[in-house]
Structure formats: structure tokens, C-alpha cells
């Protein structure tokens, strides 16, 4: 099959997640992606690794955890360079708590750029939303990692330059596309905006594009305006064939974070989560708790997170006319999940399917997930057959529910912080209650 450029870029994005389901030392993870990446991206066309890949772990991360960030640059041998940034790694506590979860404080992006991106940034809480272009502190932490860590001398790309220096030295005729999925769908547009306002002086702005997918909202209205000014949307003959918009599956819960104002954003907001799949009452109660928790956590910042302009698609049904979920009739009580029983209906299983696998079908409508096999082995050996355990892929969501179930005093739940949830439910090495 020949893939169009948007399918190729989405594939390059998803392949950055190849080690997202693995744990190990930094060297072991680096060796694994160095070995696998060239073959994976060659399936998509004439792509080769031009820079990186970089595997990064926070100083507190252990060998029992996955990578905290993975990113690389691919080159098609003509004029196009794709910066691909991985999403949340399954076993990265730092990702879940910090880069994903630190939305209760924000950073003035332009002030950070002015002070120097190699300098520490200031995290603020209870700000005046209209004062500046704010991004979440979690996003700023991710940007700091991407901007200030260089590849090893033995990297596939051969360069040991920082990413901004590498991109800044590209020929003026080059095209650069920033892409990533989920957490990568948050970091890639943020990185593009940051570099367009600082370091990308050689390549014309009209030759720089973004192609995020499944990204949550990570900035306020002034940040969105900054993005739209630098990266105006291009026409889209098909739902997924447009640059400079967040590619969103309408059944994916992740892009519904972190906007809390349904009046401003009637579609992409947290309040849509409990009714996303029309769950039963018991499941809806658990999901409502999750939504309330996330809303309270987000509003601590003082800003209303606003989604980037989106290109939305709704996946076609399977042969039986029902969603292509691995498990039909998926609504059960969230607290009762048994992740080892792959035949048991589960909201989380189907949420993960919509968050990952349906995007893979955009690349190849026939092979879908079996083509990509990202994150250490996605799901299928044929449509509808679950061959991995989904519980590990959504630990923080499950942990919030577990915390609620184990907390006898309602007031304690209402006052809980994200750290409280993790302290109560997450062991040193992996989420508890996860076999």
C-alpha cells in the first residue's frame, strides 16, 4: 500500500511510541528503539532517521519504569523533516504525574522564551487568565526535556546537536512537520510554537507545519491565538488531511481534557467524559467522580484550558454495524475492573481502543493496529481479539477510582490532590491492583 503524506507523518508519530510499553535502564531502552526504528519507519516510505532518537528519563525514574520522553527526526530524502514526539509511556510515573498531570500550575511561555529556554521557568497558580499566553507546567517540563537533551554520539542520526540547533541549521528549502500523539499531541504543537518564536529563523514559517493527534488542551486562549497566528489551518479534503489542527477521534476521551468550561467549548471539555459512551449509572458515577477530580485540579491554575483547532473524525462501524471495540457492550462499574479477564466488558478497554487503535486505522484501513504494533505490542491478532491487558495503559484513571473507593470520608475525597491519589494507590514500581 502507498501512503499519503498525512498517513506517513501519523505513522512516524506513532512509531515514536515503540518502547512506550517497556521498562528498563536508559541504555536498554535506547538500544531497543535504535534497533527497531529504522525498519519500522521504512514501511511508510523512504524515511530514515536524521536526528536521534533520544530516550530520556527524569533523575527520579528507575529501571523498573519506562521512558519519560522519546523523540526523533525523520527525513524523506527530499526536503521534508518530521519531528516525532512520543506519548505517555505506560510505566512512567513522571509522565502521568508531571507532564500529563501538572495542569494545576502554568507557565508564561513568552516570558520563559525571553529569559532563555535553558533557564528554569516559573510555575504559577491562580493567575489572571488574560495576562499572558500560558501553558501547563507539565507541558513546560516536557518542552524543557525536548529542548535541552541531545542525542548520544552513537545515535542513529549521528548528530549530537540539540534539537533546536539541528533544525535551525536545515536548508531554507526544507519543510518541517512537528507531530506526536496524546502527550506527544500536546508537546508537538507547543514545541512548534516555542521554536517559531525563538530559534527557527532559517526555515521560512510557511514551510513549518504541525500534525498533532489526540492531544489534550495545554494552554489558555492566548496560547491558542499564538498557535493559530504561527500555524494557520490548511484546507482538508478528508478529515485527517489537514496541517495545523489537532486530529481528534470524537470517541476518544483524552482530547476532552483539560477544558472545564462547557459554555466556551461545548464539545472538547471534561464534562463530556461521563456520557461519552452512554455508560450505565454505576459506571457514570465513577466517571463523574473522575471528571470532578480533574476539573478541580485543572482550575487551580486560574486559566481555562482551551483546545487547539481540531479536525474531528468518527470511526466507521465494524461489520456488525457496531463500534470496532475489542469488547462489545462495554459498560460496567469502573471500580470492579479485572484487567486479567480480557473477556470482561470494560470502559477503559474501549477508551484506549478509541485513543490509539482507531487512529492507526487512518494509516491503513485494512491492517490498522496490526501494522503499527506500537507501545510494545498493541492489541490485535484479528479484529475484536484482545491479546494484551489494558489495565496498565490507564493507571492514573484507575488509581483515581481506586482512591475514591478506599476513602471513607467524602470530604477527604473532595480535598484530595493528585499526589494523594498516587500515594494511596501507586507502589514504588507499578500501579497497585494491576496484575
VMD Tcl script that draws the C-alpha trace (Angstrom):
set ca {
  {0.00 0.00 0.00}
  {1.20 3.52 -0.79}
  {0.58 6.00 1.99}
  {-0.14 9.70 1.51}
  {1.93 12.26 3.39}
  {-0.53 12.62 6.26}
  {-0.64 8.85 6.79}
  {3.15 8.75 6.71}
  {3.50 11.52 9.28}
  {0.92 9.91 11.58}
  {2.81 6.63 11.26}
  {6.13 8.31 12.10}
  {4.42 9.84 15.12}
  {3.04 6.55 16.38}
  {6.33 4.71 15.86}
  {7.99 7.05 18.37}
  {5.95 5.07 20.94}
  {7.64 1.76 20.15}
  {9.16 1.44 23.63}
  {6.28 3.15 25.44}
  {5.08 -0.13 26.92}
  {8.52 -1.31 28.01}
  {10.58 -0.81 31.16}
  {14.33 -0.96 31.65}
  {17.52 1.01 32.01}
  {18.07 4.05 29.85}
  {20.66 2.12 27.82}
  {18.38 -0.88 27.30}
  {15.52 1.33 26.12}
  {17.82 3.31 23.84}
  {19.26 0.13 22.33}
  {15.76 -1.23 21.72}
  {14.48 1.78 19.79}
  {17.78 2.17 17.89}
  {17.37 -1.40 16.70}
  {13.69 -1.21 15.77}
  {13.08 2.30 14.47}
  {14.77 2.17 11.02}
  {12.77 -0.88 9.96}
  {9.52 0.49 11.36}
  {9.65 3.81 9.56}
  {10.86 2.27 6.31}
  {7.43 0.62 5.99}
  {5.94 4.07 5.46}
  {8.13 5.22 2.56}
  {11.68 6.46 2.03}
  {12.11 7.66 5.59}
  {15.38 7.46 7.52}
  {16.37 8.71 10.96}
  {18.09 12.11 10.59}
  {18.48 13.00 14.27}
  {18.15 10.98 17.46}
  {16.27 9.09 18.65}
  {16.63 10.45 22.17}
  {15.35 8.45 25.12}
  {15.17 10.50 28.31}
  {14.42 9.66 31.91}
  {13.96 12.06 34.79}
  {16.57 11.70 37.54}
  {13.99 10.09 39.83}
  {12.90 7.44 37.31}
  {14.07 3.88 37.92}
  {14.93 0.89 35.74}
  {11.50 -0.51 36.65}
  {9.85 2.34 34.76}
  {9.55 3.18 31.11}
  {10.98 6.17 29.23}
  {9.73 9.62 30.22}
  {10.22 11.09 26.75}
  {11.24 9.74 23.34}
  {11.69 11.85 20.22}
  {13.48 11.78 16.88}
  {13.63 13.44 13.47}
  {12.92 11.53 10.26}
  {13.93 12.66 6.75}
  {12.34 11.53 3.50}
  {15.45 12.03 1.36}
  {13.96 15.02 -0.46}
  {13.05 18.09 1.56}
  {10.84 17.07 4.49}
  {11.88 16.58 8.12}
  {9.40 15.22 10.68}
  {9.91 15.81 14.40}
  {8.08 12.92 16.10}
  {7.42 13.00 19.85}
  {6.16 10.01 21.83}
  {3.12 10.00 24.07}
  {2.83 8.92 27.70}
  {4.78 5.78 28.49}
  {2.70 3.20 30.31}
  {5.07 2.81 33.26}
  {6.38 6.36 33.50}
  {5.27 7.77 36.83}
  {6.88 11.08 35.82}
  {4.74 11.29 32.68}
  {1.46 10.61 34.46}
  {2.10 12.91 37.40}
  {4.14 15.69 35.85}
  {3.97 16.08 32.08}
  {0.34 14.91 31.93}
  {-0.89 15.84 35.37}
  {0.76 19.15 36.27}
  {-2.09 21.31 35.00}
  {-2.79 22.98 38.34}
  {0.04 25.44 37.65}
  {1.00 27.28 34.47}
  {3.98 28.96 32.80}
  {4.07 32.24 30.88}
  {5.50 30.84 27.64}
  {6.74 34.08 26.08}
  {8.35 35.18 29.34}
  {10.19 31.85 29.52}
  {11.36 32.23 25.92}
  {12.60 35.74 26.67}
  {14.52 34.63 29.78}
  {16.13 31.71 27.92}
  {14.74 28.24 27.31}
  {17.76 26.70 29.02}
  {16.80 28.59 32.20}
  {14.34 27.38 34.84}
  {10.76 28.52 34.33}
  {8.39 29.86 36.96}
  {5.25 27.82 37.71}
  {2.28 29.97 38.71}
  {-1.08 29.24 40.32}
  {-4.33 31.26 40.45}
  {-3.20 33.54 37.63}
  {-5.32 36.06 35.74}
  {-6.21 34.12 32.59}
  {-5.93 37.11 30.25}
  {-2.49 38.26 31.34}
  {-0.31 36.07 29.11}
  {-0.08 33.04 26.82}
  {0.01 30.34 29.48}
  {0.81 26.65 29.08}
  {0.56 23.99 31.76}
  {3.65 23.40 33.87}
  {3.55 19.76 32.74}
  {3.88 20.86 29.13}
  {6.75 23.17 30.08}
  {8.51 20.25 31.77}
  {8.18 18.24 28.57}
  {9.48 21.14 26.46}
  {12.43 21.53 28.80}
  {13.37 17.89 28.24}
  {12.96 18.11 24.46}
  {14.97 21.31 24.13}
  {17.84 20.58 26.50}
  {18.81 16.95 25.87}
  {20.97 15.97 22.91}
  {21.37 12.57 21.24}
  {24.24 10.28 22.17}
  {27.20 10.14 19.82}
  {26.11 6.63 18.82}
  {22.58 7.72 17.85}
  {21.17 6.66 14.50}
  {21.08 10.21 13.19}
  {24.74 10.82 14.00}
  {24.21 14.37 15.26}
  {24.90 15.35 18.87}
  {23.38 18.82 18.46}
  {20.40 19.92 20.48}
  {17.14 19.66 18.54}
  {16.73 23.43 18.10}
  {20.29 23.74 16.76}
  {19.76 20.85 14.34}
  {16.51 22.29 13.00}
  {17.93 25.81 12.88}
  {20.72 24.66 10.57}
  {18.48 22.98 7.98}
  {18.44 24.40 4.42}
  {15.96 27.20 3.80}
  {14.13 24.97 1.30}
  {13.30 22.41 3.98}
  {9.85 21.58 5.28}
  {9.49 20.74 8.96}
  {6.49 18.94 10.46}
  {6.03 18.59 14.24}
  {3.93 15.59 15.20}
  {3.02 13.46 18.19}
  {0.13 11.51 19.69}
  {-1.54 12.00 23.10}
  {1.16 13.59 25.30}
  {3.09 13.96 22.04}
  {-0.01 15.66 20.64}
  {0.37 18.24 23.39}
  {4.13 18.65 23.22}
  {4.50 18.83 19.42}
  {2.39 21.98 18.85}
  {3.83 23.54 22.00}
  {7.34 22.87 20.70}
  {6.47 24.28 17.29}
  {5.08 27.49 18.81}
  {8.09 27.81 21.11}
  {10.65 27.41 18.34}
  {8.73 29.61 15.90}
  {9.02 32.40 18.49}
  {12.67 31.80 19.20}
  {15.00 29.56 17.22}
  {13.56 28.58 13.82}
  {14.99 31.51 11.90}
  {16.41 29.72 8.85}
  {13.37 27.84 7.54}
  {10.50 30.11 6.40}
  {7.43 29.95 8.63}
  {5.33 28.89 5.66}
  {7.42 25.72 5.47}
  {6.77 24.68 9.08}
  {3.68 22.66 9.98}
  {2.16 20.73 12.86}
  {0.24 17.45 12.84}
  {-0.72 16.58 16.44}
  {-3.24 13.86 17.21}
  {-5.31 13.07 20.32}
  {-3.70 15.92 22.22}
  {-5.32 17.36 25.35}
  {-5.70 21.11 25.83}
  {-2.48 22.50 27.31}
  {-2.84 26.29 27.13}
  {-5.27 29.17 27.52}
  {-6.97 31.23 24.81}
  {-3.93 33.47 24.33}
  {-1.74 30.42 23.73}
  {-4.24 29.10 21.18}
  {-4.17 32.50 19.44}
  {-0.36 32.34 19.38}
  {-0.58 28.89 17.78}
  {-3.14 29.97 15.17}
  {-1.10 33.03 14.23}
  {2.01 30.93 13.61}
  {0.24 27.90 12.13}
  {-2.99 28.72 10.26}
  {-5.01 25.66 9.32}
  {-4.73 24.31 5.78}
  {-7.71 23.04 3.74}
  {-8.72 19.46 4.42}
  {-10.09 17.31 1.58}
  {-10.55 14.48 4.10}
  {-10.94 14.67 7.86}
  {-7.35 13.76 8.63}
  {-5.67 15.58 5.72}
  {-5.07 19.00 7.20}
  {-1.99 20.52 8.78}
  {-2.03 22.66 11.91}
  {-5.04 21.10 13.55}
  {-5.33 18.55 16.32}
  {-6.57 15.28 14.81}
  {-9.35 14.11 17.13}
  {-11.44 10.95 17.27}
  {-14.86 12.05 18.58}
  {-14.98 8.90 20.75}
  {-11.55 9.50 22.33}
  {-11.67 10.82 25.93}
  {-8.14 12.28 26.02}
  {-8.78 15.37 23.83}
  {-11.62 16.27 26.23}
  {-9.02 17.25 28.86}
  {-8.38 19.86 30.26}
  {-11.05 22.42 29.35}
  {-13.51 22.95 32.21}
  {-15.91 25.44 30.62}
  {-18.67 23.74 28.66}
  {-20.08 27.11 27.65}
  {-16.84 28.13 25.92}
  {-16.08 24.69 24.49}
  {-19.30 22.64 24.19}
  {-17.58 19.65 22.59}
  {-13.99 19.32 23.83}
  {-14.38 19.63 27.58}
  {-14.04 17.40 30.63}
  {-17.78 17.33 31.28}
  {-18.29 15.21 28.16}
  {-16.39 12.25 29.62}
  {-19.14 10.64 31.77}
  {-21.56 10.36 28.85}
  {-19.00 9.61 26.14}
  {-20.16 6.02 25.60}
  {-23.55 6.37 27.31}
  {-22.45 4.22 30.27}
  {-24.77 2.74 32.88}
  {-25.45 4.65 36.08}
  {-22.82 2.93 38.23}
  {-20.10 3.49 35.67}
  {-21.26 7.05 35.10}
  {-20.95 7.78 38.83}
  {-17.32 6.69 38.79}
  {-16.63 8.68 35.64}
  {-18.33 11.73 37.15}
  {-16.01 11.48 40.13}
  {-13.02 11.34 37.81}
  {-14.30 14.37 35.92}
  {-14.91 16.35 39.12}
  {-11.44 15.49 40.35}
  {-9.79 16.53 37.08}
  {-11.85 19.72 36.91}
  {-10.88 20.80 40.41}
  {-7.24 20.01 39.72}
  {-7.24 22.00 36.47}
  {-8.98 25.10 37.82}
  {-6.30 25.57 40.47}
  {-4.21 27.18 37.76}
  {-6.58 30.10 37.24}
  {-6.81 29.59 33.47}
  {-9.42 27.94 31.29}
  {-7.58 25.46 29.10}
  {-8.75 25.80 25.52}
  {-8.36 23.16 22.78}
  {-6.45 23.86 19.62}
  {-8.49 23.94 16.40}
  {-9.38 20.33 15.62}
  {-10.11 18.10 12.69}
  {-12.52 15.54 14.06}
  {-13.44 12.13 12.71}
  {-15.87 9.48 13.87}
  {-14.67 5.93 13.21}
  {-16.83 3.80 10.90}
  {-18.59 0.82 12.48}
  {-17.41 -2.74 12.19}
  {-19.01 -5.40 10.01}
  {-21.83 -5.88 12.54}
  {-22.69 -2.19 12.45}
  {-21.34 -1.67 15.98}
  {-18.16 0.16 17.07}
  {-14.95 -1.74 16.32}
  {-14.22 -2.11 20.02}
  {-12.49 -5.27 21.19}
  {-15.35 -5.85 23.65}
  {-19.00 -5.14 22.86}
  {-21.48 -3.74 25.37}
  {-18.58 -2.22 27.29}
  {-20.25 -0.51 30.23}
  {-19.50 -1.97 33.63}
  {-18.71 -0.47 37.00}
  {-15.23 1.01 36.77}
  {-14.12 0.05 40.31}
  {-14.79 -3.61 39.59}
  {-12.38 -3.91 36.68}
  {-10.50 -7.16 36.36}
  {-7.75 -6.42 33.87}
  {-6.68 -10.05 33.60}
  {-10.10 -11.11 32.32}
  {-9.85 -9.92 28.73}
  {-13.40 -11.07 28.00}
  {-14.92 -8.78 30.63}
  {-16.52 -5.59 29.28}
  {-14.61 -2.52 30.29}
  {-14.94 1.22 29.70}
  {-11.16 1.59 29.89}
  {-10.51 -1.04 27.24}
  {-12.71 0.72 24.76}
  {-11.45 4.18 25.70}
  {-7.93 3.01 24.99}
  {-9.08 1.50 21.69}
  {-10.52 4.84 20.63}
  {-7.42 6.68 21.85}
  {-4.89 4.55 19.97}
  {-6.19 1.95 17.58}
  {-8.75 3.95 15.65}
  {-6.03 6.44 14.71}
  {-3.98 3.54 13.37}
  {-6.85 2.61 11.07}
  {-6.41 6.02 9.42}
  {-2.99 4.86 8.25}
  {-4.14 1.53 6.91}
  {-7.91 0.88 6.95}
  {-7.32 -2.85 6.47}
  {-4.40 -3.65 8.77}
  {-4.91 -0.90 11.33}
  {-3.25 -1.73 14.68}
  {-1.56 -4.89 13.41}
  {0.50 -2.72 11.06}
  {1.75 -0.36 13.75}
  {2.15 -2.57 16.85}
  {3.20 0.42 18.94}
  {3.89 0.60 22.62}
  {5.44 -2.82 22.91}
  {2.57 -4.64 21.21}
  {-0.82 -3.11 20.67}
  {-3.83 -5.29 20.64}
  {-4.86 -7.40 17.81}
  {-4.38 -10.68 16.23}
  {-7.54 -10.04 14.24}
  {-10.37 -7.60 14.85}
  {-12.06 -7.97 18.20}
  {-9.49 -10.28 19.77}
  {-7.79 -8.76 22.80}
  {-4.29 -10.09 23.29}
  {-2.87 -7.70 25.87}
  {-4.01 -6.41 29.24}
  {-5.44 -2.92 29.11}
  {-5.22 -2.05 32.77}
  {-1.61 -0.98 32.63}
  {-2.34 1.57 29.91}
  {-4.58 3.80 32.05}
  {-3.05 3.65 35.53}
  {-3.84 7.17 36.72}
  {-7.51 6.92 35.70}
  {-7.87 3.65 37.54}
  {-5.96 4.95 40.53}
  {-8.32 7.90 40.96}
  {-11.25 5.50 41.13}
  {-9.42 3.15 43.49}
  {-8.64 6.11 45.72}
  {-12.29 7.15 45.78}
  {-13.36 3.63 46.73}
  {-10.82 3.44 49.53}
  {-11.64 6.82 51.02}
  {-14.41 6.64 53.60}
  {-14.70 10.35 54.29}
  {-16.30 12.31 51.46}
  {-14.51 15.49 52.50}
  {-11.16 13.76 52.11}
  {-12.05 12.90 48.52}
  {-13.03 16.48 47.78}
  {-9.77 17.81 49.20}
  {-7.56 15.16 47.63}
  {-4.67 16.15 45.40}
  {-3.12 14.15 42.59}
  {-0.23 13.31 44.92}
  {-2.71 11.93 47.47}
  {-4.17 9.61 44.85}
  {-0.79 8.30 43.80}
  {0.46 7.91 47.36}
  {-2.61 5.85 48.21}
  {-2.71 3.64 45.14}
  {0.67 3.55 43.40}
  {3.52 1.39 44.61}
  {7.19 2.11 44.07}
  {7.41 0.10 40.89}
  {3.95 -0.11 39.30}
  {0.32 0.67 39.92}
  {-1.23 -1.45 42.66}
  {-4.15 -3.77 41.90}
  {-2.66 -4.25 38.44}
  {-1.64 -7.85 37.83}
}
mol new
graphics top color blue
foreach p $ca { graphics top sphere $p radius 0.5 }
foreach p [lrange $ca 0 end-1] q [lrange $ca 1 end] { graphics top cylinder $p $q radius 0.2 }
display resetview
